[in-house]
Amino acid sequence: MSTGRRQFLKAAGVTGLLGLVGSPLLKIFAPGELEASSEFREGAALTARRWSLVVDMKAFPTEESYTKCIEACNYTHNIPRMDNEKHEVKWIWPETYEHAFPDNYDVYLSENIESMTFLVLCNHCDNPPCVRVCPTKATFKREDGIVAMDYHRCIGCRFCMAACPYGARSFNWRDPRPFTKNVNPLYPTRTKGVVEKCNFCADRLYRGEQPACVEASGGALIFGDLKDKDSNVRNILRTKFAITRKPDRGTLPRVYYIIGGS
Amino acid sequence: MIEKALSGNKFYWAWVCFLLAVIAVGVASYIRQFHYGLGITGMSRDVSWGFYIAQFTFFVGVAASAVMVVMPYYLHNFKRFGRITILGEFLAIPAVVMCMLFIFVDMGQPTRILNVILYYTPNSIMFWDMVALSGYLTINVLVGWTTLSSQQKSVPPPKWVKPLIYLSIPWAFSIHTVTAFLYAGLPARHFWLSAIMAARFLASAFAGGPALLVILCLIIKRITKFDPGEKAIKGLVTIVTYALIVNIFFIGLELFTALYSQVPGHMQTFQYLYFGLGGHGKLIPLMWFSTFLAISAVVLLLVPATRTNQITLLFACASVHISLWFDKGFGFVIGGFVPNPLEKVTEYWPTLNELLVTTGIWSIGLLILTALYRIAISVKVELEA
């Protein structure tokens, strides 16, 4: 009797173990079965081989026109309004020519340029130093060129902030949530201690929408595929003279500025 | 051997208790920072590294400087350093521990620190810094402890120690080179983007570290029965003198390139540090004080009368150490962020909480140093008795 019971228990134990360990094991060894490993895209998603942005300065006549873009971004990504300037979080913000293009500045430039306000943001560089220095791959370059962030992997070492030649990155020096009044439920809020920056609205592209700033710009910001020779951005860049910020750093920025003549 | 750290007179215990108290304040301040976030420090969006990373950089130098006693003794058979080799190795251990702690307290998400290993990224210099520092710590613990316990037992050290000692020599150079590479490869920061950075780091390390060791030797001579030996100290002083002069020479090279070329990006940080930029100049007094100390130390170390007098020697070595502490443990890191990439100036100054965390880490370092030196000196004194 007792042997029988022991054998039964053994058999039950082995079966139980198989049930616990076996079925996930089988799943791992059967590629294609795991849902997480497969790419899921909604049919409407906007895709490109190399996303880029062109800023047409002539189309930004008033303060209101660019403020709309900034506000659209701030809402879309739950950007907190910190009360201390040192703790500021900003993804897209206004600068004068002198600060946006410090290497190309001269006191005798046209008055027109002096009065212009340039929207600056992450350049989604082709050769991004922030990605090169990140010790955890929390910031990475996607196949479509977007330099993205994983807020859950970031350890907050801020090496990327030291490496970015454009000052495009912000750190959450304290809990940002109390400083986000109007929360957009479609995008996560962040925790203290992580770095963040413009993500070219990867989340909106996924849903088939243009980046928030582009949508709000009324045509002043043009977003498109740099590797498609017939794309909107390529057509503009072919005909109009554009500049990028600090091209001498070898980062290959992918945000272009058309300043125009008179 | 470890039991030797647990015995001492009342001054020893008073000192240990004092350190423990400062550590407790540091830990409490860190808990406060942990809950509030790094916003409790003086750092900002523009100056995103501050005192912690600067102190880390400085103490990597102190750690690396152990090689300045190890190399002459083991590689060149410079017998005079035999008495202080262990002091050099045991100085490197708390220095590396402090480096690691300074990195840790600077993390925005310290609980995720293992991501550096889980998602190891060899293209990040920080990965190599982790490898270099933890390797160096292991080597020094193994070598220091094993050689000392062999000495205690009056037996030759085991054979496997020798290769480790030889390995520790290039490894010491590597830790400071890798630390320099953290800065010297960033296209964003003109001030750091300099090929001479690693060499300059090593020169300043080989001045500042041995200077500290001279001070420690003089203290040990006074308060313990162990005499590190005048000849050993003399050897160290020679190293300090040459390394300091080389370091000043390297800074001169930097200044020449920046000021003669007149490239604005290269000049701006120097302008900020020594003369102020756009009306901002919080660091000016520190930088000139550091310069003054370095120059007076060179004079004191070169003149035979002041070099051999213990009081002036102590003063000279303290000047070297403090001068480099201001230069590398403060100005170098902060300066790199001024002006910011948009050529605007945001200034930095550490907050009280930040300083308390820092003094807590120093005290942890001092406590480890005290315990290790207590052990080493007890063993040496017993052997000589």
Boltz contact constraints between the chains, C-beta under 6 A:
constraints:
  - contact:
      token1: [A, 86]
      token2: [B, 44]
      max_distance: 6.0
  - contact:
      token1: [A, 87]
      token2: [B, 39]
      max_distance: 6.0
  - contact:
      token1: [A, 88]
      token2: [B, 45]
      max_distance: 6.0
  - contact:
      token1: [A, 99]
      token2: [B, 342]
      max_distance: 6.0
  - contact:
      token1: [A, 102]
      token2: [B, 343]
      max_distance: 6.0
  - contact:
      token1: [A, 129]
      token2: [B, 187]
      max_distance: 6.0
  - contact:
      token1: [A, 132]
      token2: [B, 123]
      max_distance: 6.0
  - contact:
      token1: [A, 133]
      token2: [B, 124]
      max_distance: 6.0
  - contact:
      token1: [A, 134]
      token2: [B, 124]
      max_distance: 6.0
  - contact:
      token1: [A, 135]
      token2: [B, 116]
      max_distance: 6.0
  - contact:
      token1: [A, 135]
      token2: [B, 121]
      max_distance: 6.0
  - contact:
      token1: [A, 135]
      token2: [B, 124]
      max_distance: 6.0
  - contact:
      token1: [A, 135]
      token2: [B, 126]
      max_distance: 6.0
  - contact:
      token1: [A, 135]
      token2: [B, 127]
      max_distance: 6.0
  - contact:
      token1: [A, 136]
      token2: [B, 115]
      max_distance: 6.0
  - contact:
      token1: [A, 136]
      token2: [B, 119]
      max_distance: 6.0
  - contact:
      token1: [A, 137]
      token2: [B, 119]
      max_distance: 6.0
  - contact:
      token1: [A, 137]
      token2: [B, 121]
      max_distance: 6.0
  - contact:
      token1: [A, 153]
      token2: [B, 115]
      max_distance: 6.0
  - contact:
      token1: [A, 155]
      token2: [B, 107]
      max_distance: 6.0
  - contact:
      token1: [A, 155]
      token2: [B, 109]
      max_distance: 6.0
  - contact:
      token1: [A, 155]
      token2: [B, 112]
      max_distance: 6.0
  - contact:
      token1: [A, 155]
      token2: [B, 113]
      max_distance: 6.0
  - contact:
      token1: [A, 155]
      token2: [B, 115]
      max_distance: 6.0
  - contact:
      token1: [A, 156]
      token2: [B, 107]
      max_distance: 6.0
  - contact:
      token1: [A, 156]
      token2: [B, 108]
      max_distance: 6.0
  - contact:
      token1: [A, 156]
      token2: [B, 109]
      max_distance: 6.0
  - contact:
      token1: [A, 158]
      token2: [B, 48]
      max_distance: 6.0
  - contact:
      token1: [A, 159]
      token2: [B, 126]
      max_distance: 6.0
  - contact:
      token1: [A, 161]
      token2: [B, 48]
      max_distance: 6.0
  - contact:
      token1: [A, 162]
      token2: [B, 186]
      max_distance: 6.0
  - contact:
      token1: [A, 163]
      token2: [B, 186]
      max_distance: 6.0
  - contact:
      token1: [A, 163]
      token2: [B, 188]
      max_distance: 6.0
  - contact:
      token1: [A, 164]
      token2: [B, 188]
      max_distance: 6.0
  - contact:
      token1: [A, 165]
      token2: [B, 187]
      max_distance: 6.0
  - contact:
      token1: [A, 165]
      token2: [B, 188]
      max_distance: 6.0
  - contact:
      token1: [A, 165]
      token2: [B, 341]
      max_distance: 6.0
  - contact:
      token1: [A, 166]
      token2: [B, 341]
      max_distance: 6.0
  - contact:
      token1: [A, 167]
      token2: [B, 340]
      max_distance: 6.0
  - contact:
      token1: [A, 167]
      token2: [B, 341]
      max_distance: 6.0
  - contact:
      token1: [A, 167]
      token2: [B, 342]
      max_distance: 6.0
  - contact:
      token1: [A, 170]
      token2: [B, 45]
      max_distance: 6.0
  - contact:
      token1: [A, 173]
      token2: [B, 37]
      max_distance: 6.0
  - contact:
      token1: [A, 173]
      token2: [B, 38]
      max_distance: 6.0
  - contact:
      token1: [A, 173]
      token2: [B, 39]
      max_distance: 6.0
  - contact:
      token1: [A, 174]
      token2: [B, 36]
      max_distance: 6.0
  - contact:
      token1: [A, 174]
      token2: [B, 37]
      max_distance: 6.0
  - contact:
      token1: [A, 174]
      token2: [B, 39]
      max_distance: 6.0
  - contact:
      token1: [A, 192]
      token2: [B, 37]
      max_distance: 6.0
  - contact:
      token1: [A, 193]
      token2: [B, 37]
      max_distance: 6.0
  - contact:
      token1: [A, 193]
      token2: [B, 108]
      max_distance: 6.0
  - contact:
      token1: [A, 193]
      token2: [B, 109]
      max_distance: 6.0
  - contact:
      token1: [A, 194]
      token2: [B, 108]
      max_distance: 6.0
  - contact:
      token1: [A, 249]
      token2: [B, 187]
      max_distance: 6.0
